Amino acid sequence: MPKLFHRMIQVCLVVMLVSALFSPAAVKAQTTGLKYTVLEGDTIDSIATAFHTTAYHIRRINYIPDLDYIYPGQSLLIPGFDDVEGEIVRVNQPFGKSLLAFLSSQHQPLSLLLRLNF
């Protein structure tokens, strides 16, 4: 009986050690970055397409359980823009004004415009 008891304790210890070694690491949630305010007619799919990401990633980062559960005025974090702070605003360019001229008036680098232009 004592041999069986010691063997069971050894097995339990091995199982606990193995499970501790292979347990997933904690993941830090994204709390800062690029924010987008949902407009009338927006869907998660249309927002995902505009920002070159997926609806799944937008839902996951913003804890949205249902695809249809967004509303105008809601602020969403956009995945993939961890290095950009602030809120994006859509701007319609007047006819004849170049994007480069607009960008220089905003004092932003060209690389950022190329990532955000949609």
N, C-alpha and C positions, 0 to 999 in steps of 0.2 A: 504493500500500500504506500509506504513512504517513497518508494522509487517512482511510482506512478504520479504521485503528488509533485515531486521535484521535476519530473519530466513535463508535466502540465505547466508548471511555473516557467520552465525554460522556454517552452513553446510560446507562451503568452508574452514573455519578454522579447523574444525574437520578432513576433508579430508586431508588437508595439514599436520596436526599433525600426523595422522595415517601413511601417506606416508613417513614422515620423520623418524618415529620410525622403519619402516620396510624396509627402503632402504638398499641395500647391502653395506657392508663395503668394503673399498678399499683393493685390494690385491696387495702385493708387488711382483714384478717380480723377478725371480731368475736371478742374473747377475753373480754370482760366483759359483764355484763348479768344478766338474769334466768335462773336455772337451775331446771330441773325434774327431779326424780328419778322415773324410770320405775317405775310400780307394776305388779303382776301384772294381766294382762288389758289393759294399755295397748297401743295401736298408734300408729304415727306419725300415721295419719289421725285417730284420736280425740284425740290431743294437739294436732294442728294445728287441729282444729275448736274445741277448748276455748279455745285462745289466739288465735282469729280469724286464723290464718295458713294456709299450705299445707304439705303434706307435703314438697313439693319444697324449700321454703325451710328447713325443719328439717333435711332430709337434707344440703343444701348447706352450711349453717353448721356442722354437726357432722361433716361428712365421712363420712356413712353411705352406702356404696355400694348396699346392698340394703334394700328396704322392710321386710323381715322381720328385719333384724339389729338389734333392740333387745332389751334384757333388763331384768328388774326390778333396781333399784338403780343403773342407768346414769344418769349426770347429763347432761342435754341443755341446751344454750343455746337460748333461745327468741328468735327474731328479732322485731324491732319493739319491744323493751323495752330499748333501749340506755341509757336514762336511769334504769333501775332496777337496783340491785345486790342480790345475795343469791339465796337459794333459796326457791322457793315451796313451801308445804306445804298440802295439802288439810285443811280443818277442817270437821267437821260441826257445824252449829249446833243446840243443843238447842231443842226445841219452845218457842216463845214468846219466844225471845231474838232481838232484831232485829239485822240486819247492821250498822246504824248503831251500836248499843251495842258490838258486837264490834270494829268499826273504831276507835271511840274508846278502847277498852281497849288497842289496839295502837299508838295514837298515830300513825296514818297518815292522809293526806288522803283525802277522799271520792273525788276523781278517780282515785286509784290503785285503790280498791276497785272502781269501776265498770269499770276496764280489766281487772282480774284476776278478777272474780266469774264463776264458771262452775259 
